[in-house]
Amino acid sequence: MNQSAPILRKGRKFDQVLEGARTVFMADGFEGARVDNVAWPAGVARGTLCSYLP
């Protein structure tokens, strides 16, 4: 089975997602981060977050 690398999206929402994740990871660490806690400061819905990051 040939699996290619996941495609990461780019753009304003993507930048928001990364900034939200950075904020949460710096405060709570990777182990303490939760999807909803990343989506909220990023200003995106949970589904949007999941669609941007595989």
C-alpha positions in Angstrom: 0.0 0.0 0.0 1.4 3.4 -1.0 0.7 6.1 1.6 1.8 9.6 0.7 2.5 12.3 3.3 -0.5 14.2 4.6 -1.2 17.5 2.9 -1.1 20.4 5.3 -3.2 23.4 4.4 -1.9 27.0 4.4 -3.5 30.4 4.9 -5.0 32.6 7.6 -6.9 29.9 9.4 -3.8 27.7 9.3 -1.8 30.4 11.0 -4.5 30.9 13.6 -4.5 27.1 14.4 -0.7 27.2 14.8 -0.8 30.2 17.1 -3.6 28.6 19.2 -1.6 25.4 19.5 1.6 27.3 20.4 -0.3 29.2 23.1 -1.7 26.0 24.6 1.5 23.9 24.3 3.5 26.6 26.0 1.0 26.9 28.9 0.0 23.3 29.4 2.6 21.2 27.6 1.9 18.7 24.8 0.4 16.2 27.2 -1.9 18.7 28.8 -3.2 20.1 25.5 -6.8 19.3 24.3 -8.3 19.9 20.9 -11.0 22.3 22.3 -8.3 24.2 24.2 -6.4 24.8 21.0 -9.5 25.6 18.9 -10.8 28.3 21.2 -7.8 30.6 21.3 -7.2 30.0 17.6 -10.8 31.3 16.9 -11.8 28.3 14.9 -14.2 25.4 15.4 -13.0 22.0 16.6 -13.8 20.6 13.1 -11.8 23.2 11.4 -8.8 22.4 13.6 -9.1 18.7 12.8 -9.3 19.4 9.1 -6.1 21.4 9.1 -4.0 19.0 11.1 -4.1 15.2 10.3 
